[in-house]
């Protein structure tokens, strides 16, 4: 079972690294980069939801 535990640890570490890389490079924080205030962000979100 020690080999199985090591393999699961490697799989979990790879998944964590993969998701962190995906989040950083492919899913940037759109609202913070394009709008300066909370009011602008909330108006944009409401506008997009109610279209």
ZADO-1210 file (C-alpha; in nm, 4 decimals, padded with zeros to 6 digits):
<atoms>
<atom x="00.0000" y="00.0000" z="00.0000" code="UNK" pos="1"/>
<atom x="00.2924" y="00.2398" z="00.0336" code="UNK" pos="2"/>
<atom x="00.3255" y="00.2587" z="-00.3443" code="UNK" pos="3"/>
<atom x="-00.0456" y="00.3352" z="-00.3766" code="UNK" pos="4"/>
<atom x="-00.0267" y="00.6152" z="-00.1210" code="UNK" pos="5"/>
<atom x="00.2734" y="00.7669" z="-00.2980" code="UNK" pos="6"/>
<atom x="00.0947" y="00.7503" z="-00.6334" code="UNK" pos="7"/>
<atom x="-00.2153" y="00.9209" z="-00.4910" code="UNK" pos="8"/>
<atom x="00.0042" y="01.1914" z="-00.3385" code="UNK" pos="9"/>
<atom x="00.1708" y="01.2509" z="-00.6763" code="UNK" pos="10"/>
<atom x="-00.1682" y="01.2635" z="-00.8521" code="UNK" pos="11"/>
<atom x="-00.3082" y="01.5144" z="-00.6009" code="UNK" pos="12"/>
<atom x="00.0013" y="01.7349" z="-00.6235" code="UNK" pos="13"/>
<atom x="-00.0147" y="01.7324" z="-01.0046" code="UNK" pos="14"/>
<atom x="-00.3846" y="01.8238" z="-00.9999" code="UNK" pos="15"/>
<atom x="-00.3265" y="02.1134" z="-00.7614" code="UNK" pos="16"/>
<atom x="-00.0422" y="02.2478" z="-00.9754" code="UNK" pos="17"/>
<atom x="-00.2433" y="02.2021" z="-01.2944" code="UNK" pos="18"/>
<atom x="-00.5482" y="02.3879" z="-01.1602" code="UNK" pos="19"/>
<atom x="-00.3346" y="02.6711" z="-01.0216" code="UNK" pos="20"/>
<atom x="-00.1644" y="02.7168" z="-01.3587" code="UNK" pos="21"/>
<atom x="-00.4987" y="02.7076" z="-01.5414" code="UNK" pos="22"/>
<atom x="-00.6493" y="02.9643" z="-01.3081" code="UNK" pos="23"/>
<atom x="-00.3571" y="03.2040" z="-01.3305" code="UNK" pos="24"/>
<atom x="-00.3042" y="03.1938" z="-01.7075" code="UNK" pos="25"/>
<atom x="-00.6434" y="03.1122" z="-01.8560" code="UNK" pos="26"/>
<atom x="-00.8942" y="03.2645" z="-01.6130" code="UNK" pos="27"/>
<atom x="-00.7742" y="03.6127" z="-01.5184" code="UNK" pos="28"/>
<atom x="-00.9825" y="03.8324" z="-01.2904" code="UNK" pos="29"/>
<atom x="-01.1838" y="04.0097" z="-01.5605" code="UNK" pos="30"/>
<atom x="-01.3785" y="04.2422" z="-01.3329" code="UNK" pos="31"/>
<atom x="-01.0798" y="04.3744" z="-01.1390" code="UNK" pos="32"/>
<atom x="-00.8780" y="04.4412" z="-01.4510" code="UNK" pos="33"/>
<atom x="-01.1534" y="04.6189" z="-01.6452" code="UNK" pos="34"/>
<atom x="-01.3429" y="04.8133" z="-01.3781" code="UNK" pos="35"/>
<atom x="-01.2078" y="05.0388" z="-01.1069" code="UNK" pos="36"/>
<atom x="-01.4927" y="05.0553" z="-00.8537" code="UNK" pos="37"/>
<atom x="-01.7347" y="04.8083" z="-00.7016" code="UNK" pos="38"/>
<atom x="-02.0237" y="05.0095" z="-00.8422" code="UNK" pos="39"/>
<atom x="-01.8957" y="04.9684" z="-01.1990" code="UNK" pos="40"/>
<atom x="-01.8403" y="04.5960" z="-01.1442" code="UNK" pos="41"/>
<atom x="-02.1862" y="04.5426" z="-01.0001" code="UNK" pos="42"/>
<atom x="-02.3510" y="04.7412" z="-01.2812" code="UNK" pos="43"/>
<atom x="-02.1671" y="04.5321" z="-01.5404" code="UNK" pos="44"/>
<atom x="-02.2686" y="04.2040" z="-01.3766" code="UNK" pos="45"/>
<atom x="-02.6327" y="04.3107" z="-01.3430" code="UNK" pos="46"/>
<atom x="-02.6362" y="04.4249" z="-01.7040" code="UNK" pos="47"/>
<atom x="-02.4938" y="04.0922" z="-01.8234" code="UNK" pos="48"/>
<atom x="-02.7373" y="03.8874" z="-01.6152" code="UNK" pos="49"/>
<atom x="-03.0468" y="04.0765" z="-01.7239" code="UNK" pos="50"/>
<atom x="-02.9799" y="04.0779" z="-02.0993" code="UNK" pos="51"/>
</atoms>
